[in-house]
Amino acid sequence: MLVRNRVVASLGASLLGAAALVALPAPAQAAELLSNPGFESGTLSGWSCSGGAGSVVTTPVHSGTKALAGAVSASDIAKCSQTVAVQPNTTYTLSGWVRGNYVYLGVDGGTSTWTPSASAYQRLSLSFTTGASQTSATVYTHGWYAQGTYYADDISLDGPGGGGGGTDTQAPSVPTGLQVSAKTASSVSLAWTAATDNVGVTGYDVYQGATKVSTVTGTSATVGGLAAGTSYTFTVKARDAAGNVSAASNQATVTTEAGGGGGGTGFKQAAPYLYLGWGNPPAPATVMNATGIKTFTMAFILSSGGCNPAWDGQRPLTGGVDQSTINAVKAAGGDIVPSIGGWSGNKLGPNCSTPEALAGAYQKVIDAYGLKSIDIDIENTDEFENTAVQDRILGALKIVKANNPGLRTILTFGTATTGPTYYGNRLIEQSKALNAGIDVFTIMPFDFGGGADMYGNTVNAANGLKDKLKSVYGWDDATAYAHVGISGMNGLSDQQEVTTQQIWTQIRDWANAHHIARLAFWSVNRDRGCAGGGVTETCSGIAQSDWEFTRITAGFTG
């Protein structure tokens, strides 16, 4: 099969009607209860957004210099929420300024209001009364499926604060397992295990020494504005709706990087695909001498029956054409990363019954070539859309990383124009939950089902991936970008999208400017001109000189 891809189906959007609002009396002793209501901190501090879809922007704003942007997709309404302490049997007023199509403002378990279309900022407002024993409320704003990015600013919740006269005096348990998940010269990302509470934990306070530096609702945070090459100690405390605060967690001590740019893996790889299974594969030394490329992604390793790896499921790991090709690459001063999986064929993931068995299959490939990195191209319903196989692959990669110090692991998977799809989001979330230690998450931004703007679609998809990594791992922008990879398709795609040399150069330059980890394309076999030739194995379908896309890719430095 020519490529290993998926068509990303758009989800139909059925729009919900607005709930009728009930006029309620104004609260007594009104006060602003939300933290960071206008997003002027420049962060989402205090807010939690689904799917990593929220960000702070400088335009358009209602007032001040910052506002919230919710990157709605076909599968995520970009819901951003905040939980606050409230008093029982009390009336509160929620208001905010929103802009966009089908933007909602509301309270979990209560009422909401919306606007179908606001080309400029529009004020939404509602009132609600808490229940007889209610001590916390979660307010939110969100858009609607496939309706485009929305904006919100100056969200306000007026009413008396919680904790007054309440009966809850039990503090949450102590957060545990505080650890550093990433660091740069100026920031440290932290993660911990959630605390518990008899009523419910509503937030966590992050301390740098004795100073509270951040308040979040999730179990991760990034502390910025730090000095390079400096030691810092952090702790975390949990809070509940009544204002009870736990004791401090364990200490996490870390020294920031000595200086320079963002954090991450320190791994950079320009590695277009070379496939020996079809397409008149060129001699690698010829391509290397003509372009300056040093690394190839060699495709594909499949199952030759059961949990046994082989090239295309047929050719042996050693002693055949694949090994002689790899030897030629190394003799010319280069290296390879094998791609295990792909769109079609009999794959190792479903055939190896346990993570340990699958790790053993990966280890055979690693040992055969003394590898520095491996790429798992996880696609189709047998691997990508099979949650058991997803977890098996992640578990196997965790094992081989532990057994091969310094080995870099890469996951390659499909994407929507806005970033990872449901299964991509799950893959990222499980990589964190299983502590798989993945170095690079590479998306394949093509075969979107149309769409002429291949540069814009690629950048939007990569930024969606970056935002998801930030949300799941608690990384800052620089660290998240340093774990992002892009694997495009040169020339004409299966769905008639066109990536020209100029567009690929723009993508390469964007990748360098944002210091991502990996740039690849499918494939060197197709990096030859045949204007009007359609989608074929031996050329790109457009006018070009031999190896132009490889030459452009060789200019990727991260």
BADO-882097 format. One record per residue (C-alpha): residue number from 1; z, x, y. Coordinates in steps of 0.1 Angstrom, whole numbers, padded with zeros to 4 digits. Each point is the difference from the previous one (the first is absolute). Layout:
BEGIN
[mike NUM; [Z; X; Y]] ...
//
This chain:
BEGIN
[mike 1; [0000; 0000; 0000]] [mike 2; [-0009; 0013; 0034]] [mike 3; [0033; -0005; 0018]] [mike 4; [0035; -0009; -0007]] [mike 5; [0008; -0027; 0025]] [mike 6; [0011; -0035; 0006]] [mike 7; [-0012; -0028; 0022]] [mike 8; [0029; -0010; 0022]] [mike 9; [0000; -0038; 0001]] [mike 10; [0011; -0016; 0032]] [mike 11; [0026; -0025; -0003]] [mike 12; [-0006; -0035; 0014]] [mike 13; [0023; -0010; 0028]] [mike 14; [0015; -0034; 0000]] [mike 15; [0018; -0007; 0032]] [mike 16; [0034; -0016; 0001]] [mike 17; [0009; -0027; 0024]] [mike 18; [0028; 0006; 0025]] [mike 19; [0034; -0014; -0006]] [mike 20; [0012; -0025; 0026]] [mike 21; [0027; 0014; 0022]] [mike 22; [0032; -0019; 0008]] [mike 23; [0016; 0003; 0034]] [mike 24; [0035; 0014; -0002]] [mike 25; [0026; 0007; 0026]] [mike 26; [0002; 0034; 0015]] [mike 27; [0026; 0024; -0014]] [mike 28; [0031; 0009; 0018]] [mike 29; [0008; 0037; 0008]] [mike 30; [-0037; 0009; -0005]] [mike 31; [-0008; 0037; -0006]] [mike 32; [-0029; 0021; -0013]] [mike 33; [0007; 0006; -0037]] [mike 34; [-0031; 0019; -0011]] [mike 35; [-0002; 0037; 0001]] [mike 36; [-0032; 0016; 0013]] [mike 37; [-0013; -0034; 0012]] [mike 38; [-0029; 0014; 0021]] [mike 39; [-0007; 0030; -0024]] [mike 40; [0006; 0023; 0030]] [mike 41; [0016; 0025; -0024]] [mike 42; [-0035; 0008; -0011]] [mike 43; [0010; -0007; -0036]] [mike 44; [0006; -0030; -0022]] [mike 45; [0037; 0008; 0000]] [mike 46; [0019; -0032; -0009]] [mike 47; [-0032; -0017; -0014]] [mike 48; [-0014; -0001; -0035]] [mike 49; [-0037; -0007; -0005]] [mike 50; [-0017; -0010; -0033]] [mike 51; [-0025; 0024; -0016]] [mike 52; [0005; 0026; 0027]] [mike 53; [-0022; -0021; 0022]] [mike 54; [0020; 0002; 0032]] [mike 55; [-0003; 0027; 0027]] [mike 56; [0009; 0005; 0036]] [mike 57; [-0028; 0002; 0025]] [mike 58; [-0004; 0007; 0037]] [mike 59; [-0026; -0026; 0006]] [mike 60; [-0002; -0030; 0003]] [mike 61; [0036; -0006; 0012]] [mike 62; [0017; -0029; 0016]] [mike 63; [0025; 0020; 0019]] [mike 64; [0012; 0036; 0000]] [mike 65; [-0021; 0026; -0018]] [mike 66; [0002; -0010; -0037]] [mike 67; [-0007; -0029; -0023]] [mike 68; [-0002; -0009; -0037]] [mike 69; [-0034; 0000; -0018]] [mike 70; [-0002; -0018; -0034]] [mike 71; [-0030; 0012; -0020]] [mike 72; [-0008; -0032; -0019]] [mike 73; [-0022; 0003; -0031]] [mike 74; [-0015; -0022; -0026]] [mike 75; [0031; 0004; -0021]] [mike 76; [0028; 0005; 0025]] [mike 77; [0011; -0021; 0031]] [mike 78; [0018; 0031; 0015]] [mike 79; [0034; -0018; 0002]] [mike 80; [0025; 0019; 0022]] [mike 81; [0036; -0011; -0001]] [mike 82; [0035; 0009; 0011]] [mike 83; [0034; -0013; -0013]] [mike 84; [0029; -0005; 0023]] [mike 85; [0035; -0012; -0002]] [mike 86; [0006; -0036; 0012]] [mike 87; [0028; -0026; 0002]] [mike 88; [0000; -0031; -0021]] [mike 89; [-0008; -0034; 0015]] [mike 90; [-0015; 0016; 0031]] [mike 91; [-0032; -0006; 0019]] [mike 92; [-0023; 0030; 0007]] [mike 93; [-0033; 0003; 0019]] [mike 94; [-0028; 0023; -0013]] [mike 95; [-0029; 0008; 0023]] [mike 96; [-0027; 0026; 0002]] [mike 97; [-0034; 0009; 0014]] [mike 98; [-0029; 0002; -0024]] [mike 99; [-0037; 0006; 0000]] [mike 100; [-0027; -0005; -0026]] [mike 101; [-0012; -0027; -0025]] [mike 102; [0025; -0021; -0020]] [mike 103; [0032; 0019; 0011]] [mike 104; [0033; -0014; -0011]] [mike 105; [0036; 0003; 0012]] [mike 106; [0028; -0014; -0021]] [mike 107; [0033; 0003; -0019]] [mike 108; [0002; 0005; -0038]] [mike 109; [0011; -0032; -0016]] [mike 110; [-0004; -0019; 0032]] [mike 111; [-0026; -0010; 0026]] [mike 112; [-0030; 0018; 0014]] [mike 113; [-0026; -0004; 0027]] [mike 114; [-0035; 0015; 0004]] [mike 115; [-0031; 0003; 0021]] [mike 116; [-0035; -0004; -0016]] [mike 117; [-0017; 0023; 0026]] [mike 118; [0015; 0020; 0029]] [mike 119; [-0025; 0024; 0016]] [mike 120; [0027; 0010; 0025]] [mike 121; [0038; 0001; -0006]] [mike 122; [0015; -0035; -0005]] [mike 123; [0037; -0008; -0002]] [mike 124; [0013; -0017; -0031]] [mike 125; [0035; -0015; -0001]] [mike 126; [0023; -0020; -0024]] [mike 127; [0036; -0008; -0006]] [mike 128; [0020; -0002; -0032]] [mike 129; [0035; -0008; -0011]] [mike 130; [0018; 0021; -0026]] [mike 131; [0016; -0015; -0031]] [mike 132; [0037; -0006; -0005]] [mike 133; [0006; 0033; -0017]] [mike 134; [-0030; 0020; 0012]] [mike 135; [0008; 0035; 0014]] [mike 136; [-0034; 0016; 0002]] [mike 137; [-0036; -0011; 0009]] [mike 138; [-0033; 0017; -0004]] [mike 139; [-0026; -0006; 0027]] [mike 140; [-0036; 0010; -0004]] [mike 141; [-0035; 0001; 0014]] [mike 142; [-0032; 0002; -0021]] [mike 143; [-0037; -0007; 0001]] [mike 144; [-0022; -0017; -0026]] [mike 145; [-0022; 0013; -0028]] [mike 146; [-0033; 0016; 0012]] [mike 147; [0005; -0012; 0036]] [mike 148; [0002; 0035; 0015]] [mike 149; [0027; 0021; 0017]] [mike 150; [0026; -0019; 0020]] [mike 151; [0023; 0013; 0027]] [mike 152; [0036; -0010; 0009]] [mike 153; [0023; 0011; 0028]] [mike 154; [0033; -0009; 0017]] [mike 155; [0014; -0019; -0030]] [mike 156; [0034; -0014; 0009]] [mike 157; [0028; -0017; -0019]] [mike 158; [0026; -0016; 0023]] [mike 159; [0034; -0012; -0011]] [mike 160; [0035; 0012; -0008]] [mike 161; [0002; 0030; -0023]] [mike 162; [0013; -0002; -0035]] [mike 163; [0034; 0012; -0013]] [mike 164; [0021; -0019; 0024]] [mike 165; [0027; -0020; -0018]] [mike 166; [-0017; 0004; -0034]] [mike 167; [0018; 0004; -0032]] [mike 168; [-0020; 0028; -0016]] [mike 169; [0020; 0032; 0003]] [mike 170; [-0014; 0018; -0030]] [mike 171; [-0021; 0031; 0008]] [mike 172; [-0031; 0008; -0020]] [mike 173; [0000; 0027; -0027]] [mike 174; [-0008; 0035; 0009]] [mike 175; [-0037; 0009; 0000]] [mike 176; [-0007; 0026; -0027]] [mike 177; [-0026; 0026; -0009]] [mike 178; [-0009; 0010; 0036]] [mike 179; [-0028; 0026; -0002]] [mike 180; [-0027; 0016; 0022]] [mike 181; [-0034; -0014; -0010]] [mike 182; [-0021; 0020; 0025]] [mike 183; [0004; 0023; 0030]] [mike 184; [-0020; 0016; 0028]] [mike 185; [0008; 0023; 0028]] [mike 186; [0013; -0029; 0021]] [mike 187; [0009; -0028; -0024]] [mike 188; [0019; -0007; -0032]] [mike 189; [-0007; -0030; -0023]] [mike 190; [0030; -0014; -0020]] [mike 191; [0003; -0024; -0029]] [mike 192; [0030; -0015; -0018]] [mike 193; [0011; -0026; -0025]] [mike 194; [0009; -0034; 0014]] [mike 195; [0036; -0011; 0005]] [mike 196; [0014; -0034; -0011]] [mike 197; [0021; -0025; 0017]] [mike 198; [0018; -0033; -0008]] [mike 199; [-0022; -0018; 0026]] [mike 200; [-0029; 0023; 0006]] [mike 201; [-0009; 0034; 0015]] [mike 202; [-0019; -0005; 0033]] [mike 203; [-0006; 0036; 0011]] [mike 204; [0007; 0037; -0003]] [mike 205; [0012; 0024; 0027]] [mike 206; [-0013; 0036; -0003]] [mike 207; [0022; 0028; 0014]] [mike 208; [-0009; 0035; 0010]] [mike 209; [0034; 0016; -0002]] [mike 210; [0023; -0024; 0018]] [mike 211; [-0029; -0015; 0021]] [mike 212; [-0017; -0033; -0010]] [mike 213; [-0037; 0008; 0004]] [mike 214; [-0017; -0030; -0017]] [mike 215; [0006; -0035; -0013]] [mike 216; [-0024; -0014; -0027]] [mike 217; [-0001; -0030; -0023]] [mike 218; [-0015; 0018; -0030]] [mike 219; [0011; 0030; -0021]] [mike 220; [-0020; 0027; 0018]] [mike 221; [-0002; 0014; 0035]] [mike 222; [-0017; 0028; 0019]] [mike 223; [0019; 0019; 0027]] [mike 224; [-0021; 0017; 0025]] [mike 225; [0004; 0022; 0031]] [mike 226; [0016; 0029; -0020]] [mike 227; [-0002; 0037; 0006]] [mike 228; [-0022; 0022; -0022]] [mike 229; [0018; 0023; -0025]] [mike 230; [0034; -0017; 0006]] [mike 231; [0025; -0013; -0025]] [mike 232; [0012; -0037; 0002]] [mike 233; [0024; -0021; -0020]] [mike 234; [-0005; -0038; -0004]] [mike 235; [0020; -0029; -0014]] [mike 236; [-0006; -0037; -0002]] [mike 237; [0023; -0031; 0003]] [mike 238; [-0007; -0036; -0010]] [mike 239; [0007; -0030; 0022]] [mike 240; [0003; -0037; -0009]] [mike 241; [-0005; -0031; 0021]] [mike 242; [0036; -0002; 0010]] [mike 243; [0000; 0035; 0015]] [mike 244; [0019; 0016; -0029]] [mike 245; [-0011; 0037; -0005]] [mike 246; [0002; 0020; -0032]] [mike 247; [0013; 0036; -0003]] [mike 248; [-0026; 0028; 0004]] [mike 249; [-0024; 0009; -0028]] [mike 250; [-0003; 0035; -0015]] [mike 251; [-0012; 0026; 0025]] [mike 252; [-0036; 0012; 0000]] [mike 253; [-0005; 0034; 0016]] [mike 254; [-0035; 0013; 0008]] [mike 255; [-0016; 0027; 0021]] [mike 256; [-0032; -0011; 0019]] [mike 257; [-0032; 0019; -0004]] [mike 258; [-0004; 0032; 0019]] [mike 259; [-0027; -0014; 0023]] [mike 260; [-0035; -0012; 0002]] [mike 261; [-0015; -0033; -0009]] [mike 262; [0011; -0029; -0022]] [mike 263; [0017; 0001; -0034]] [mike 264; [-0012; -0010; -0034]] [mike 265; [-0013; 0019; -0030]] [mike 266; [-0017; 0030; 0017]] [mike 267; [-0029; -0008; -0024]] [mike 268; [-0036; -0002; 0014]] [mike 269; [-0030; -0005; -0022]] [mike 270; [-0038; -0005; 0007]] [mike 271; [-0013; -0009; -0034]] [mike 272; [-0032; -0021; -0005]] [mike 273; [-0006; -0014; -0034]] [mike 274; [-0023; 0018; -0024]] [mike 275; [-0009; -0019; -0032]] [mike 276; [-0016; 0016; -0030]] [mike 277; [-0006; -0034; -0018]] [mike 278; [-0032; -0009; 0019]] [mike 279; [-0020; 0006; 0032]] [mike 280; [-0015; 0034; -0006]] [mike 281; [0032; 0018; 0009]] [mike 282; [-0007; 0031; 0022]] [mike 283; [0013; 0035; -0008]] [mike 284; [0033; 0002; 0019]] [mike 285; [-0006; 0035; 0012]] [mike 286; [-0032; -0011; 0017]] [mike 287; [0019; -0027; 0019]] [mike 288; [0029; 0023; 0008]] [mike 289; [-0023; 0027; 0015]] [mike 290; [-0019; -0026; 0020]] [mike 291; [0029; -0019; 0014]] [mike 292; [0032; 0020; -0001]] [mike 293; [0018; -0026; -0022]] [mike 294; [0027; 0015; -0022]] [mike 295; [0013; -0028; -0021]] [mike 296; [-0016; -0028; -0021]] [mike 297; [0015; -0031; -0014]] [mike 298; [-0013; 0000; -0036]] [mike 299; [-0005; -0035; -0015]] [mike 300; [0010; -0015; -0024]] [mike 301; [0026; 0006; -0027]] [mike 302; [0003; -0030; -0023]] [mike 303; [0014; -0007; -0035]] [mike 304; [-0020; 0012; -0030]] [mike 305; [0021; -0024; -0021]] [mike 306; [0036; -0007; 0004]] [mike 307; [0020; 0023; 0023]] [mike 308; [-0025; 0029; -0002]] [mike 309; [-0017; 0013; 0032]] [mike 310; [-0036; 0009; 0001]] [mike 311; [-0028; 0003; 0026]] [mike 312; [-0016; -0035; 0002]] [mike 313; [0019; -0007; -0032]] [mike 314; [-0025; 0021; -0019]] [mike 315; [-0002; 0037; 0010]] [mike 316; [0029; 0023; -0009]] [mike 317; [0024; 0013; 0026]] [mike 318; [-0009; 0036; -0009]] [mike 319; [-0030; 0018; -0013]] [mike 320; [-0027; -0023; 0014]] [mike 321; [-0021; -0005; 0031]] [mike 322; [0030; -0012; 0021]] [mike 323; [0020; 0032; -0006]] [mike 324; [-0030; 0022; 0007]] [mike 325; [-0005; -0019; 0033]] [mike 326; [0036; 0004; 0009]] [mike 327; [-0002; 0037; -0009]] [mike 328; [-0030; 0003; 0024]] [mike 329; [0019; -0016; 0028]] [mike 330; [0029; 0023; -0004]] [mike 331; [-0023; 0031; -0003]] [mike 332; [-0014; -0010; 0034]] [mike 333; [0035; -0001; 0015]] [mike 334; [0006; -0037; -0003]] [mike 335; [0021; -0025; -0019]] [mike 336; [-0002; -0035; -0015]] [mike 337; [0023; -0030; -0003]] [mike 338; [-0008; -0023; -0029]] [mike 339; [-0003; -0037; 0006]] [mike 340; [0016; -0019; -0028]] [mike 341; [-0010; -0037; -0004]] [mike 342; [-0027; -0016; 0022]] [mike 343; [-0015; -0035; 0001]] [mike 344; [-0014; -0002; -0035]] [mike 345; [0005; 0015; -0035]] [mike 346; [0029; 0002; -0025]] [mike 347; [0029; 0014; 0021]] [mike 348; [0031; 0018; -0009]] [mike 349; [0024; -0023; 0019]] [mike 350; [-0004; -0030; -0023]] [mike 351; [-0004; 0021; -0031]] [mike 352; [0032; 0022; 0003]] [mike 353; [0029; -0023; -0009]] [mike 354; [0028; 0017; 0021]] [mike 355; [0003; 0021; 0032]] [mike 356; [0010; 0029; -0023]] [mike 357; [-0031; -0003; -0021]] [mike 358; [-0022; -0003; 0031]] [mike 359; [0016; 0030; 0016]] [mike 360; [-0008; 0019; -0032]] [mike 361; [-0037; -0009; 0004]] [mike 362; [0001; 0011; 0036]] [mike 363; [0017; 0032; -0010]] [mike 364; [-0029; 0009; -0024]] [mike 365; [-0023; -0002; 0030]] [mike 366; [0023; 0021; 0022]] [mike 367; [0004; 0026; -0027]] [mike 368; [-0037; 0002; -0007]] [mike 369; [-0008; 0012; 0035]] [mike 370; [0032; 0012; 0016]] [mike 371; [-0002; -0028; 0026]] [mike 372; [0015; -0001; 0034]] [mike 373; [-0006; -0037; 0005]] [mike 374; [-0011; -0031; -0019]] [mike 375; [-0016; -0033; 0012]] [mike 376; [0007; -0033; -0017]] [mike 377; [-0028; -0024; 0010]] [mike 378; [0017; -0033; -0008]] [mike 379; [-0024; -0029; 0001]] [mike 380; [-0011; -0033; -0016]] [mike 381; [0021; -0026; -0018]] [mike 382; [0010; 0023; -0029]] [mike 383; [0019; 0025; 0022]] [mike 384; [0002; -0009; 0037]] [mike 385; [0006; -0037; -0005]] [mike 386; [0023; 0005; -0031]] [mike 387; [0035; 0004; 0012]] [mike 388; [0013; 0015; -0032]] [mike 389; [-0027; 0027; 0001]] [mike 390; [0006; 0007; 0037]] [mike 391; [0037; 0007; -0009]] [mike 392; [-0011; 0021; -0030]] [mike 393; [-0022; 0022; 0021]] [mike 394; [0026; 0005; 0027]] [mike 395; [0026; 0009; -0027]] [mike 396; [-0024; 0025; -0016]] [mike 397; [-0007; 0016; 0034]] [mike 398; [0037; 0004; 0006]] [mike 399; [0004; 0018; -0033]] [mike 400; [-0029; 0024; 0005]] [mike 401; [0012; 0009; 0035]] [mike 402; [0034; 0008; -0014]] [mike 403; [-0016; 0021; -0028]] [mike 404; [-0025; 0018; 0023]] [mike 405; [0017; 0012; 0032]] [mike 406; [-0025; 0000; 0029]] [mike 407; [-0024; -0024; -0016]] [mike 408; [-0015; -0025; 0025]] [mike 409; [-0006; -0035; -0011]] [mike 410; [-0026; -0023; 0015]] [mike 411; [-0005; -0038; -0005]] [mike 412; [-0034; -0014; 0009]] [mike 413; [-0005; -0037; 0003]] [mike 414; [-0020; -0027; 0018]] [mike 415; [0008; -0016; 0033]] [mike 416; [-0007; -0029; 0024]] [mike 417; [-0012; 0007; 0035]] [mike 418; [0035; -0004; 0013]] [mike 419; [0017; 0022; -0026]] [mike 420; [0014; -0003; -0035]] [mike 421; [-0005; -0033; -0019]] [mike 422; [0028; -0017; -0020]] [mike 423; [-0003; 0024; -0029]] [mike 424; [-0003; 0030; 0023]] [mike 425; [0032; -0011; 0018]] [mike 426; [0017; -0004; -0033]] [mike 427; [-0011; 0035; -0011]] [mike 428; [0015; 0015; 0031]] [mike 429; [0032; -0020; -0003]] [mike 430; [0004; 0010; -0036]] [mike 431; [-0007; 0037; 0007]] [mike 432; [0031; -0001; 0022]] [mike 433; [0021; -0021; -0023]] [mike 434; [-0008; 0022; -0030]] [mike 435; [0004; 0032; 0021]] [mike 436; [-0034; 0012; -0013]] [mike 437; [-0004; 0026; 0028]] [mike 438; [-0037; -0008; 0006]] [mike 439; [-0015; 0026; 0025]] [mike 440; [-0032; -0019; 0011]] [mike 441; [-0010; -0036; 0000]] [mike 442; [-0038; -0001; 0003]] [mike 443; [-0019; -0032; 0009]] [mike 444; [-0036; -0007; -0007]] [mike 445; [-0012; -0017; 0032]] [mike 446; [-0034; -0015; -0011]] [mike 447; [-0014; -0029; -0019]] [mike 448; [0018; -0024; 0023]] [mike 449; [-0025; -0027; -0007]] [mike 450; [-0020; 0007; 0032]] [mike 451; [0010; 0013; 0034]] [mike 452; [-0021; 0022; 0021]] [mike 453; [0027; 0020; 0017]] [mike 454; [0008; 0025; -0027]] [mike 455; [0018; 0024; 0025]] [mike 456; [0022; -0028; 0014]] [mike 457; [0006; -0015; -0035]] [mike 458; [0010; 0034; -0014]] [mike 459; [0024; 0008; 0029]] [mike 460; [0015; -0035; -0001]] [mike 461; [0006; 0003; -0038]] [mike 462; [0015; 0035; 0003]] [mike 463; [0023; -0011; 0028]] [mike 464; [0010; -0030; -0022]] [mike 465; [0009; 0025; -0028]] [mike 466; [0019; 0021; 0025]] [mike 467; [0020; -0029; 0012]] [mike 468; [0008; -0011; -0036]] [mike 469; [0013; 0035; -0008]] [mike 470; [0021; 0000; 0032]] [mike 471; [0015; -0034; -0010]] [mike 472; [0007; 0009; -0036]] [mike 473; [0011; 0037; 0004]] [mike 474; [0015; -0001; 0035]] [mike 475; [-0023; 0027; 0012]] [mike 476; [-0012; 0006; 0035]] [mike 477; [-0037; -0001; 0008]] [mike 478; [-0006; 0037; -0005]] [mike 479; [0017; 0001; -0034]] [mike 480; [-0018; -0032; -0012]] [mike 481; [-0034; 0014; 0011]] [mike 482; [0007; 0032; -0019]] [mike 483; [0001; -0021; -0032]] [mike 484; [-0032; -0019; 0007]] [mike 485; [-0034; 0007; -0016]] [mike 486; [-0035; -0015; 0005]] [mike 487; [-0027; 0000; -0026]] [mike 488; [-0032; -0016; 0013]] [mike 489; [-0035; -0006; -0012]] [mike 490; [-0029; 0019; 0016]] [mike 491; [-0031; -0018; 0010]] [mike 492; [-0005; -0034; -0015]] [mike 493; [0028; -0018; -0018]] [mike 494; [-0004; -0025; -0029]] [mike 495; [0004; -0028; 0026]] [mike 496; [-0026; 0015; 0024]] [mike 497; [0025; 0014; 0024]] [mike 498; [-0014; 0031; 0017]] [mike 499; [0021; 0032; 0008]] [mike 500; [-0023; 0023; 0018]] [mike 501; [0005; 0037; 0006]] [mike 502; [0012; -0008; 0036]] [mike 503; [0025; -0026; -0013]] [mike 504; [0013; 0024; -0026]] [mike 505; [0004; 0026; 0027]] [mike 506; [0020; -0024; 0021]] [mike 507; [0022; -0008; -0030]] [mike 508; [0005; 0037; -0007]] [mike 509; [0010; 0006; 0036]] [mike 510; [0024; -0029; 0000]] [mike 511; [0015; 0014; -0033]] [mike 512; [0005; 0034; 0017]] [mike 513; [0015; -0015; 0031]] [mike 514; [0026; -0019; -0020]] [mike 515; [0007; 0028; -0024]] [mike 516; [-0005; -0020; -0032]] [mike 517; [0003; 0017; -0034]] [mike 518; [-0034; -0006; -0018]] [mike 519; [-0036; -0007; 0007]] [mike 520; [-0025; -0008; -0028]] [mike 521; [-0032; -0020; -0006]] [mike 522; [-0020; -0014; -0029]] [mike 523; [-0019; 0022; -0007]] [mike 524; [-0016; 0035; 0002]] [mike 525; [-0026; -0013; -0025]] [mike 526; [-0011; -0025; 0026]] [mike 527; [0001; 0025; 0029]] [mike 528; [-0038; 0001; 0002]] [mike 529; [-0025; -0020; 0020]] [mike 530; [-0021; -0030; -0012]] [mike 531; [-0005; -0023; 0030]] [mike 532; [-0006; -0035; -0013]] [mike 533; [0009; 0011; -0035]] [mike 534; [0028; -0024; -0005]] [mike 535; [0033; 0006; -0018]] [mike 536; [-0007; 0027; -0026]] [mike 537; [0016; 0028; -0019]] [mike 538; [-0019; 0029; 0015]] [mike 539; [-0002; -0007; 0037]] [mike 540; [0016; -0018; 0029]] [mike 541; [-0026; -0027; 0008]] [mike 542; [-0004; 0013; 0036]] [mike 543; [-0019; 0029; 0017]] [mike 544; [0019; 0032; -0002]] [mike 545; [-0002; 0037; -0009]] [mike 546; [0016; 0012; -0033]] [mike 547; [0038; 0003; 0001]] [mike 548; [0004; -0013; 0036]] [mike 549; [0031; -0021; -0009]] [mike 550; [0015; 0029; -0019]] [mike 551; [-0005; 0023; 0030]] [mike 552; [0017; -0025; 0023]] [mike 553; [0029; -0004; -0025]] [mike 554; [0004; 0038; -0001]] [mike 555; [0010; -0003; 0036]] [mike 556; [0031; -0020; -0009]] [mike 557; [0031; 0021; 0006]] [mike 558; [0027; -0026; 0004]] 
//
